[in-house]
Amino acid sequence: MSEIVADDGVTIVYDDHAPALAGGPAGAADLPPVVLHHGFAVDAHGNWGATGVVDALVAAGRRVVALDARGHGRSGAPHDPASYGEARMARDLRQLIDALDVPEVDLVGYSMGA
């Protein structure tokens, strides 16, 4: 478990799953990390971990980063409704990608996370 603190002070929690050193298709290690953004009323584990998506991607040799959006799972949950919305989710995601210090990602979103 890792975390960043968004520019408004809310903690965003994420899991960073590294692939095994061996295995996966040739060239998979050269691919950008896969960032998974879950749907409404669930968290990264329920949407991506428990369903086997994270394990399948890691087995294919991909680095996987799965975040809990604000107000969900282990991330902070501000009480002010103005602290939510699509623009705020996009800023949180941009700050997470910046913190990962990678030039690009493969972004996968489901429902609210899309």
N, C-alpha and C positions, 0 to 999 in steps of 0.2 A: 504494500500500500504506500502510495506517495500522495503528495498534495501540493497545490499551489494556492496562493491567496490572491483572489481577483482584485482588480483595482478599486472595488468598493468595499473590500475587507472580508468578503465571504470566502470561506475555505471550500475549494473544489478538490474532491478526493478522486484518485484514479489508480488503477492497477496497470503495471507495465510488465507484460509477459514476454520474455525473451525466448526465441526458438532454441532447440537443442543445438549443440555445436555441429553435430552430424545429422544428415537426413534432410528431407525436403528436396524439392526439385532444384536442379542446377540453376544458379543465378538468383534464388529466392532471397539470399542474404543481401543482395544488391538492391532489392526493392524497398520502397519507403514503408514505414510502419503503417499498420492498419489502425485507424482510430475509430472506435465504436461508440456511438451516441444512442442511448436507449430511448424507449418510448415513455409516455406518461404513466404515472402511478406504479412504476417498477424501477429497478436500479440496474447497474451493469451486470451484477451477478445473475439476477433473475432473467434478464433479456438475453444475455450473451454467454454467461458462464454455465448456468444450469442447463441450458439448451444444447451445449456442446460446441457452440460456434467458436469460442476462444480456443478450445482444445484442437479443433480441426484446423484452424488457421496456424496455430503454433506448430502442429504436426507437419504442416505444409512448408514450414521454415520461415514463417512470417513473424515479425515482432508485432505484438498487439497491445494497444493502449485502450483501456475501457474506463470511461469516466462515469461517475455518478453526478448527474446534473444538479444544479442548486435546487434545494427543496426535496431532493430524493436521496435515498440510501444514506451514505455516510457523509455527504456534503452538507454544508451549512444551509439553513432554511430561514431566511429573513422573514419577518412578519409583514413588512411593507409590500403590498401588491405591486408597487412601482419597481420592485427589485427583480421582476420576472418579465418574461416575454421573449419573442424571437430575437430582437436586437440584443438583449442581454445574454441570451444563450450563445449567440454568435460571438460576442465579445469574450465570454468565458472560454469558448472553444479556441478562439484565436490566441488568447493568453496561454492556454495549455500547449498549443502547438509551438508557440514561441519558446516556452519553457523547455520543451523537448529538444530544441535546438536542432531541428532537422529541416532540410530545404523544402520538403513536400511530404504529404501523407496521402494515403488512400482512405477517404472518409466514408464510413457506412453509418447511416442513420435509419432509425425505425420509428414510425409514427411521429410523435413530438420531436424526436431527435433528427428527423429528416427535414 
